[in-house]
Amino acid sequence: MLDLLVKHATLPDGTSADIACEDGLISAIEPNIPSEAARTIDATGRLVTPPFIDPHFHMDATLSLGTPRMNVSGTLLEGIALWGELKQIQSVDDIVQRALAYCDIAVSMGLGAIRSHVDTCDDSLTGVQALLEVREKVKDYIDLQLVAFPQDGVLRDPTAMENTIRALDMGVDVVGGIPHFERTMADGADSVRQLCEIAAERGLMVDMHCDESDDPHSRHVETLAYETQRLGLQGRVAGSHLTSMHSMDNYYVSKLIALMAESEMRVIPNPLINIMLQGRHDSYPKRRGQTRVRELRDAGMTVGFGSDCVKDPWYSLGRADMLDVAAMGLHVGQLSSREDMRWCFDAVTVNSAKIMGLEGYGLAKGKKANFVLLQAPDPIEAIRLRATRLAVIRAGKVISETPASSATLSLPGRPTELDPGA
């Protein structure tokens, strides 16, 4: 007997199939599977997708909104300053409890993996201790990947390099950085070089906050692409944010994108945060801030959308909904064709899974039996509706269920039940 059988599912490519699950894996995915199961779900033609993936988040700060105060200006720099105040008063247990609460929300929204940056500019490494504990606690239902992130600059902060190396020794997975926050452009470039060398020596991936600025002269992504090739890190390096590319000269960008593509760099825009924080020094017209998603995608790079923040010093909204993230990326990037919109769904699923290097991800025989049933018939409608996650499956077991959303109408001569996902 199967552990789980999902009947009459619509897959992201539009085909129909049943999905059989045994021993935590997909044992068959094809039409009309004749078998009994401990549990059977009739998808009734609704969309089944691999889990949503968030490749850029800050779990050490999540759900801390208002502690110790609010970000009045709403700017990136005040958020960083506020985070510095919060670090002084939060404990390991504070971070653990908030992070676990967030993971509960994330599971209900169909998230199966999260890459979280964790601040290493703290001699006690409070956040690192906390998120290593959280990673162990949630491993059965969320894949949590941690990035050693020297928030105040690995060269600007006197102990950040030592602390970052300590964090990696403790088991943090990925090398991070923030070159545009170093004191000079030269220091920024040097930080990229040193951090990439550490990653190369240890066989680790790299994910840098890079050029999160409106300054078109913030060009550390060029150095990141160069160091990626010099050190043979192709396919292991991601540049997050890259918002300065929005403001760069087109001729320079034509050279830069080719260099990035040659280095096989991955790209992680964060649409909700980029559109909120960037352009704050503009009057009108205001720059959108989001990097050049279409051009980077068309150059052959893997682009995955991240959510970045939920109720923290930088962003007071958010609900762990990667469909919200996809919708914002779609609107800001004017990705309005049917093909573009389907690609935006990929940017919060398969593309982000590739960036994180997740094994066994996807809807195919032999893959992990991790997937989500949505109240929508296809990926575009899922984005449009921010579709309800009817069932979240992990290792062939349902770990979260949400009733289908509907409306009861009281209109003369009209239908009384409205299914927004029909």
Backbone torsions as a table, in degrees:
resi	resn	phi	psi	omega
1	MET	NA	137.2	177.6
2	LEU	-70.2	155.1	173.4
3	ASP	-73.8	-40.5	-177.7
4	LEU	-151.7	139.9	174.6
5	LEU	-131.7	120.8	175.6
6	VAL	-104.0	119.3	-177.0
7	LYS	-98.6	149.1	169.2
8	HIS	56.4	45.9	177.5
9	ALA	-87.6	147.6	168.4
10	THR	-101.3	125.5	-179.1
11	LEU	-87.5	163.0	-177.3
12	PRO	-56.6	-27.2	179.1
13	ASP	-83.5	2.2	176.7
14	GLY	95.0	-9.1	178.9
15	THR	-79.0	161.9	179.6
16	SER	-109.9	145.5	-179.4
17	ALA	-164.5	159.7	164.4
18	ASP	-94.3	154.0	-179.0
19	ILE	-126.3	117.0	179.8
20	ALA	-102.8	136.4	-176.6
21	CYS	-124.5	130.0	176.6
22	GLU	-141.4	134.6	174.7
23	ASP	51.7	39.1	175.5
24	GLY	82.0	0.8	-178.6
25	LEU	-122.5	160.8	172.0
26	ILE	-79.9	114.4	-177.3
27	SER	-91.3	-19.9	175.9
28	ALA	-162.0	146.8	174.5
29	ILE	-146.7	98.9	-173.6
30	GLU	-164.7	165.1	179.6
31	PRO	-67.7	145.1	168.0
32	ASN	54.3	58.2	176.8
33	ILE	-75.9	117.2	-178.4
34	PRO	-88.7	95.6	-177.3
35	SER	-159.2	158.4	172.6
36	GLU	-97.8	153.8	-177.6
37	ALA	-143.0	155.2	175.3
38	ALA	-60.3	-31.6	173.7
39	ARG	-145.1	137.7	176.2
40	THR	-122.1	133.6	176.7
41	ILE	-118.6	128.4	174.5
42	ASP	-93.6	110.0	-178.3
43	ALA	-74.9	-14.2	178.2
44	THR	49.3	41.5	176.2
45	GLY	83.1	3.0	-179.6
46	ARG	-80.7	165.5	-172.9
47	LEU	-76.7	130.8	168.3
48	VAL	-113.2	128.3	-176.1
49	THR	-129.9	154.3	168.1
50	PRO	-58.9	161.9	-176.8
51	PRO	-58.2	154.8	171.2
52	PHE	-72.1	148.3	-177.3
53	ILE	-128.1	131.7	176.3
54	ASP	-110.8	106.7	-175.2
55	PRO	-87.2	2.3	-179.7
56	HIS	-152.7	111.6	-179.0
57	PHE	-151.1	164.5	176.5
58	HIS	-126.1	86.6	-173.8
59	MET	-76.4	-19.9	178.1
60	ASP	-72.7	-15.1	179.8
61	ALA	-109.8	-11.5	-170.1
62	THR	-62.7	147.5	177.3
63	LEU	61.4	25.0	179.5
64	SER	-101.5	9.6	-174.0
65	LEU	-49.5	129.5	177.1
66	GLY	90.9	-5.0	179.2
67	THR	-111.7	119.9	-3.5
68	PRO	-84.7	-4.9	179.9
69	ARG	-160.9	176.7	178.7
70	MET	-91.3	154.8	172.3
71	ASN	-81.3	97.4	-173.0
72	VAL	-69.7	-41.8	-177.5
73	SER	-77.9	-22.7	-177.4
74	GLY	74.1	14.6	-175.8
75	THR	-93.9	162.4	176.7
76	LEU	-60.6	-45.3	-174.8
77	LEU	-67.7	-38.7	175.9
78	GLU	-67.4	-34.1	176.1
79	GLY	-61.5	-41.8	178.2
80	ILE	-64.8	-42.2	178.6
81	ALA	-63.5	-42.1	179.2
82	LEU	-65.0	-39.4	176.5
83	TRP	-60.9	-37.6	176.3
84	GLY	-60.8	-35.2	176.8
85	GLU	-71.5	-41.4	-178.2
86	LEU	-64.8	-38.4	-179.2
87	LYS	-58.1	-30.5	-176.1
88	GLN	-73.6	-18.6	-172.2
89	ILE	-119.3	-8.1	-177.8
90	GLN	-92.8	149.0	-179.9
91	SER	-104.8	170.7	174.5
92	VAL	-56.5	-45.1	-178.2
93	ASP	-65.0	-36.4	176.7
94	ASP	-57.2	-48.4	-177.7
95	ILE	-66.5	-43.1	-179.6
96	VAL	-58.7	-47.7	-176.4
97	GLN	-65.6	-41.8	178.2
98	ARG	-66.6	-42.7	-178.5
99	ALA	-64.4	-41.7	178.0
100	LEU	-65.0	-38.7	176.6
101	ALA	-62.5	-40.3	178.1
102	TYR	-65.9	-41.3	179.9
103	CYS	-61.9	-34.9	175.2
104	ASP	-60.9	-45.7	178.0
105	ILE	-62.0	-44.1	-177.4
106	ALA	-59.9	-43.1	178.7
107	VAL	-60.2	-44.0	-178.6
108	SER	-63.8	-22.8	179.3
109	MET	-96.9	10.7	173.4
110	GLY	82.5	15.5	177.4
111	LEU	-78.8	130.2	-179.7
112	GLY	-109.8	-16.8	179.9
113	ALA	-153.9	144.2	-179.4
114	ILE	-137.8	132.9	168.7
115	ARG	-101.1	115.4	-178.3
116	SER	-112.9	129.4	169.5
117	HIS	-77.1	144.6	179.0
118	VAL	-134.4	127.6	-173.4
119	ASP	-64.1	131.7	177.3
120	THR	-111.9	8.7	176.1
121	CYS	-90.8	58.4	-175.6
122	ASP	-156.3	110.2	-172.4
123	ASP	-59.0	-26.3	178.2
124	SER	-83.1	-12.4	-177.8
125	LEU	50.0	46.3	-178.7
126	THR	-59.2	-47.8	-179.3
127	GLY	-63.8	-39.5	179.3
128	VAL	-63.4	-47.2	178.2
129	GLN	-57.2	-44.1	-176.4
130	ALA	-65.6	-47.7	-174.1
131	LEU	-75.7	-25.8	170.8
132	LEU	-63.9	-39.3	176.2
133	GLU	-65.3	-42.9	179.4
134	VAL	-63.8	-42.5	180.0
135	ARG	-55.6	-40.5	178.8
136	GLU	-69.9	-40.2	-177.0
137	LYS	-67.7	-32.4	-173.4
138	VAL	-102.3	4.3	-170.4
139	LYS	-60.1	-23.9	-179.6
140	ASP	-78.7	-14.2	-179.2
141	TYR	-133.5	-11.1	173.4
142	ILE	-142.5	133.6	171.4
143	ASP	-84.9	111.3	-178.3
144	LEU	-107.5	117.5	179.5
145	GLN	-109.5	131.8	-173.4
146	LEU	-110.5	139.8	178.6
147	VAL	-114.1	126.4	175.0
148	ALA	-73.6	110.0	-169.1
149	PHE	-121.1	104.1	176.9
150	PRO	-78.2	85.0	-171.0
151	GLN	-53.9	-36.1	-175.7
152	ASP	-92.9	8.0	-179.8
153	GLY	99.7	123.5	-173.7
154	VAL	-69.6	-22.6	175.2
155	LEU	-101.5	-30.0	-178.9
156	ARG	-69.6	-38.8	178.5
157	ASP	-87.1	128.4	-171.1
158	PRO	-64.2	-24.9	-177.9
159	THR	-115.1	7.1	-173.0
160	ALA	-65.1	-39.5	-179.2
161	MET	-64.3	-46.0	178.3
162	GLU	-60.7	-43.0	-179.0
163	ASN	-67.6	-37.7	179.2
164	THR	-63.6	-42.9	177.4
165	ILE	-64.9	-40.4	176.0
166	ARG	-59.7	-41.7	-180.0
167	ALA	-62.8	-41.7	177.6
168	LEU	-64.2	-39.3	177.5
169	ASP	-63.7	-30.2	-179.9
170	MET	-77.1	-12.8	176.6
171	GLY	119.5	9.3	174.0
172	VAL	-66.3	143.7	-164.2
173	ASP	-87.6	-33.1	-165.9
174	VAL	-131.8	147.1	177.7
175	VAL	-91.3	126.1	179.0
176	GLY	-116.6	176.1	179.4
177	GLY	-171.3	174.0	179.6
178	ILE	-149.1	69.3	-171.1
179	PRO	-60.2	-31.9	-178.3
180	HIS	-72.0	-9.1	178.7
181	PHE	-98.6	-1.2	174.1
182	GLU	-70.1	168.1	-172.1
183	ARG	-68.3	-33.8	-178.8
184	THR	-134.8	162.9	175.7
185	MET	-60.8	-37.5	179.6
186	ALA	-65.1	-41.9	176.6
187	ASP	-63.2	-38.9	178.4
188	GLY	-59.6	-46.5	179.3
189	ALA	-63.8	-39.7	-180.0
190	ASP	-66.6	-36.0	178.2
191	SER	-64.1	-39.2	177.6
192	VAL	-61.7	-45.3	-179.2
193	ARG	-60.4	-49.7	-176.0
194	GLN	-65.2	-41.8	-178.2
195	LEU	-69.3	-38.0	177.2
196	CYS	-66.7	-34.9	177.2
197	GLU	-65.2	-39.0	176.6
198	ILE	-61.8	-43.9	179.7
199	ALA	-63.5	-41.6	-179.9
200	ALA	-63.9	-42.1	-180.0
201	GLU	-63.5	-34.3	-175.0
202	ARG	-97.4	-5.1	-178.7
203	GLY	70.8	33.7	-175.5
204	LEU	-106.4	164.6	172.4
205	MET	-81.7	164.2	179.1
206	VAL	-126.1	137.7	173.6
207	ASP	-144.0	106.5	-175.5
208	MET	-110.2	132.6	161.8
209	HIS	-62.1	116.7	-171.9
210	CYS	-131.2	121.2	173.8
211	ASP	57.1	42.9	174.7
212	GLU	-79.6	75.9	-169.0
213	SER	-158.3	158.3	171.7
214	ASP	-89.8	-1.1	-176.6
215	ASP	-77.7	113.2	-178.1
216	PRO	-66.6	-11.9	178.8
217	HIS	-91.3	-0.7	174.2
218	SER	-81.1	101.8	-167.7
219	ARG	-127.7	37.4	-178.2
220	HIS	-69.6	-18.9	177.3
221	VAL	-63.7	-28.7	175.6
222	GLU	-62.9	-45.1	177.4
223	THR	-64.0	-39.9	179.5
224	LEU	-61.7	-42.1	178.0
225	ALA	-64.7	-40.9	179.7
226	TYR	-63.6	-48.2	-178.1
227	GLU	-65.9	-32.5	176.7
228	THR	-58.5	-44.5	180.0
229	GLN	-74.0	-42.1	-178.2
230	ARG	-59.0	-37.8	-174.4
231	LEU	-99.4	3.3	178.4
232	GLY	69.0	37.0	-178.0
233	LEU	-98.0	17.1	-176.8
234	GLN	-53.2	133.4	179.2
235	GLY	82.5	-3.9	-178.0
236	ARG	-114.5	4.4	-173.0
237	VAL	-120.9	133.9	175.4
238	ALA	-122.6	141.3	170.7
239	GLY	-107.3	120.0	-179.1
240	SER	-97.6	143.6	178.6
241	HIS	78.1	-76.0	180.0
242	LEU	53.7	36.3	-173.0
243	THR	-71.1	-23.7	179.7
244	SER	-62.9	-23.5	178.8
245	MET	-61.7	-24.9	177.4
246	HIS	-61.8	-29.5	-173.3
247	SER	-104.9	-2.9	-175.0
248	MET	-74.1	157.9	173.4
249	ASP	-62.8	136.4	-175.9
250	ASN	-61.3	-36.2	-179.1
251	TYR	-64.7	-45.2	179.1
252	TYR	-62.8	-41.6	-179.4
253	VAL	-61.6	-35.2	-179.9
254	SER	-61.9	-34.2	175.2
255	LYS	-75.4	-43.0	-174.5
256	LEU	-63.9	-46.5	-177.6
257	ILE	-62.4	-37.9	177.6
258	ALA	-62.9	-39.9	178.5
259	LEU	-66.2	-40.7	178.9
260	MET	-64.8	-43.2	-180.0
261	ALA	-64.3	-38.7	179.1
262	GLU	-62.8	-32.5	-179.5
263	SER	-86.3	0.3	-179.9
264	GLU	57.9	36.2	179.6
265	MET	-70.1	142.8	169.8
266	ARG	-91.7	154.3	-175.6
267	VAL	-129.0	133.9	-178.8
268	ILE	-127.7	89.1	169.1
269	PRO	-73.2	156.4	178.5
270	ASN	-127.4	82.4	-165.7
271	PRO	-55.5	-44.1	-176.8
272	LEU	-62.1	-44.6	-175.7
273	ILE	-78.5	-41.1	-179.1
274	ASN	-60.0	-41.4	-178.8
275	ILE	-73.6	-25.1	-180.0
276	MET	-81.9	-41.0	-171.1
277	LEU	-92.3	-28.5	-174.3
278	GLN	-82.9	163.0	178.5
279	GLY	71.7	17.4	-175.9
280	ARG	-71.6	-19.7	177.8
281	HIS	-93.1	-2.6	179.9
282	ASP	-83.2	150.1	167.0
283	SER	-92.6	-97.1	173.0
284	TYR	-143.3	140.8	-1.9
285	PRO	-71.4	150.5	179.1
286	LYS	-96.4	134.6	176.6
287	ARG	-70.4	145.9	179.7
288	ARG	-72.7	-35.8	176.9
289	GLY	93.1	-31.5	-177.9
290	GLN	-65.9	140.7	-179.6
291	THR	-63.7	176.5	-173.2
292	ARG	-82.2	75.7	-172.4
293	VAL	-60.3	-49.9	-176.0
294	ARG	-59.5	-46.2	-176.5
295	GLU	-66.5	-39.3	178.8
296	LEU	-66.8	-42.4	177.0
297	ARG	-62.0	-46.4	-176.3
298	ASP	-67.8	-19.8	176.1
299	ALA	-82.0	0.5	175.3
300	GLY	95.7	6.9	-179.8
301	MET	-82.9	150.5	175.3
302	THR	-81.0	119.3	-178.4
303	VAL	-118.3	125.7	177.1
304	GLY	-127.6	135.7	-180.0
305	PHE	-83.6	135.6	173.9
306	GLY	-110.9	161.6	179.2
307	SER	-96.2	-26.3	172.5
308	ASP	74.9	-60.4	-168.8
309	CYS	-145.1	148.8	168.6
310	VAL	-140.5	117.7	175.4
311	LYS	48.0	63.2	-179.2
312	ASP	-139.6	-170.3	-176.1
313	PRO	-61.7	-19.7	-176.6
314	TRP	-101.1	-25.5	-172.4
315	TYR	-149.5	120.4	-173.4
316	SER	-91.3	-0.4	-178.3
317	LEU	-111.7	-157.3	178.4
318	GLY	96.3	150.0	179.8
319	ARG	-152.1	31.6	178.6
320	ALA	62.2	29.3	-176.4
321	ASP	-104.9	102.6	-179.8
322	MET	-69.4	-16.9	173.3
323	LEU	-72.3	-32.5	170.8
324	ASP	-61.5	-43.7	-179.8
325	VAL	-62.3	-46.7	179.8
326	ALA	-61.7	-40.6	-178.9
327	ALA	-65.2	-41.1	178.4
328	MET	-66.5	-43.1	177.4
329	GLY	-60.4	-38.9	177.9
330	LEU	-61.8	-48.2	-177.0
331	HIS	-68.8	-48.4	-176.2
332	VAL	-66.1	-37.6	179.9
333	GLY	-84.6	1.5	-177.6
334	GLN	50.8	44.3	179.4
335	LEU	-91.9	77.0	-164.3
336	SER	-105.5	-9.6	177.5
337	SER	-73.2	164.4	179.3
338	ARG	-61.9	-40.3	178.4
339	GLU	-63.4	-43.6	179.3
340	ASP	-60.3	-43.7	-176.6
341	MET	-68.1	-37.9	175.0
342	ARG	-64.0	-36.3	177.8
343	TRP	-64.6	-37.0	178.1
344	CYS	-61.9	-32.8	174.3
345	PHE	-66.5	-40.7	176.2
346	ASP	-61.7	-31.6	-176.9
347	ALA	-67.9	-17.2	176.5
348	VAL	-112.6	11.1	176.5
349	THR	-132.5	-95.5	-169.5
350	VAL	-64.8	-37.7	-179.6
351	ASN	-65.2	-44.9	-178.7
352	SER	-69.0	-32.0	174.7
353	ALA	-63.7	-38.5	178.1
354	LYS	-66.0	-41.8	179.2
355	ILE	-59.4	-42.1	-178.9
356	MET	-78.8	-10.8	-179.6
357	GLY	70.4	35.4	-177.2
358	LEU	-71.8	134.5	178.6
359	GLU	-95.7	145.4	175.7
360	GLY	72.9	18.9	-177.5
361	TYR	-90.0	138.3	173.9
362	GLY	128.1	170.3	-179.9
363	LEU	-102.7	90.8	178.6
364	ALA	-160.9	155.8	178.6
365	LYS	-56.9	132.4	179.5
366	GLY	91.6	-13.3	176.8
367	LYS	-79.4	164.7	177.8
368	LYS	-62.6	140.9	-178.2
369	ALA	-82.6	63.9	178.3
370	ASN	-117.8	118.1	179.5
371	PHE	-164.3	174.0	-174.3
372	VAL	-132.9	134.5	173.3
373	LEU	-97.6	123.3	-175.7
374	LEU	-111.2	150.1	176.1
375	GLN	-85.2	67.5	-179.9
376	ALA	-162.5	152.8	-178.2
377	PRO	-86.8	-16.5	-176.1
378	ASP	-161.7	169.7	-175.6
379	PRO	-60.9	-38.1	-179.2
380	ILE	-65.7	-45.0	178.2
381	GLU	-66.0	-31.8	176.9
382	ALA	-61.5	-42.5	177.6
383	ILE	-67.7	-46.3	-177.5
384	ARG	-58.9	-41.8	-173.9
385	LEU	-91.5	-9.5	-167.3
386	ARG	48.2	59.2	-164.9
387	ALA	-54.0	140.9	175.2
388	THR	-60.5	136.3	175.6
389	ARG	-85.8	96.2	-175.0
390	LEU	-67.9	-39.0	179.2
391	ALA	-150.7	136.6	175.1
392	VAL	-115.1	123.3	-174.9
393	ILE	-113.3	133.2	176.8
394	ARG	-133.3	125.5	-179.2
395	ALA	53.1	36.9	176.2
396	GLY	78.9	10.9	179.0
397	LYS	-124.5	141.9	177.7
398	VAL	-76.2	120.5	-178.4
399	ILE	-111.7	-7.5	176.1
400	SER	-157.0	138.9	176.1
401	GLU	-136.2	141.4	177.1
402	THR	-131.8	130.6	178.9
403	PRO	-60.5	147.5	176.8
404	ALA	-60.4	138.8	177.4
405	SER	-80.8	143.3	179.2
406	SER	-157.5	166.4	177.0
407	ALA	-128.2	140.2	175.2
408	THR	-103.2	117.9	-176.6
409	LEU	-100.0	147.0	175.9
410	SER	-123.4	68.8	-177.0
411	LEU	-120.2	132.5	-178.1
412	PRO	-57.4	124.7	174.2
413	GLY	71.9	15.2	-178.1
414	ARG	-117.1	160.8	176.6
415	PRO	-58.9	145.3	-177.7
416	THR	-91.6	-20.1	-179.4
417	GLU	-118.2	131.2	-179.5
418	LEU	-119.8	120.1	177.6
419	ASP	-104.3	106.9	-176.6
420	PRO	-65.7	-18.8	-178.7
421	GLY	-95.2	6.1	-177.2
422	ALA	-75.0	NA	NA
